[in-house]
């Protein structure tokens, strides 16, 4: 198998003096999280393969408070080692060799996870003139008798498109007509800057209930070093995912779960300061990209842009290397099963560094 594109590019970028840009907030943990960690590290706790009951209760309360979701913490939630791990287990639990999975694209790096199950991803390309929204007619046309699921990213990495409630409802209606699972990675809920607000697909269970959502605390709580996330699904589906998870990892460690409880229930001001800056940073980089003459769809969410570099006359790996030579880290669009002349740029850096990225893009295109 090929390596995960983001990790492979990170290693290649070490050979170049690139401008630092983070894909998630990198923050020291506040005192209330550190205190919870210290206390948990000193305790002997029973193994809980579904995750701490306390953490599942905290997550259920958060989903109810923020999104008016009625969640049973004992039957509908499973704690995992992040969203990547959660989705991998979900796919292996619910797919079989020969199944097809329809995937609106460009999208996150689901390819290897799907193929490891023996299933086949079927990518349905979106278009920038539609704001990278899923093309429902094309999604419908891609469904065959072998199709088992539709796989979404909401909000979408790498384009920043945030599906509206209407768009999600149309996809779920199609899934209901064809009897398909809808699997969704919803790791950027906190990053919506404009456009339609984030709509959890689980809020549309009245349209179709066969829904599985994975979420990452890494993105929404600056929690990358702890690797904690969760799966949210109806009991009938989650039981199957839980059994697969036990064979895969047995359980998530107690110390990370203690940290997760504290970070969700504790003060949020240390996070809000950072998240409140992302819209401004996005606008800085959009302005710089447009000033360099590169077409780009202004993203509703995320911490990334997806500009069109076709004017440079290079694509794919050659485009990535061209950007690296100018000190810019960008993953070419074909890694996301999108156009190879596009590339994902991050804007999680300092304002001065974003200005410098703009200067170098102007030099590259000028």
Order of alpha helices (4+ residues) and beta strands (2+ residues): alpha-alpha-alpha-beta-alpha-beta-alpha-beta-alpha-beta-alpha-beta-beta-alpha-beta-alpha-alpha-alpha-alpha-beta-alpha-beta-beta-alpha
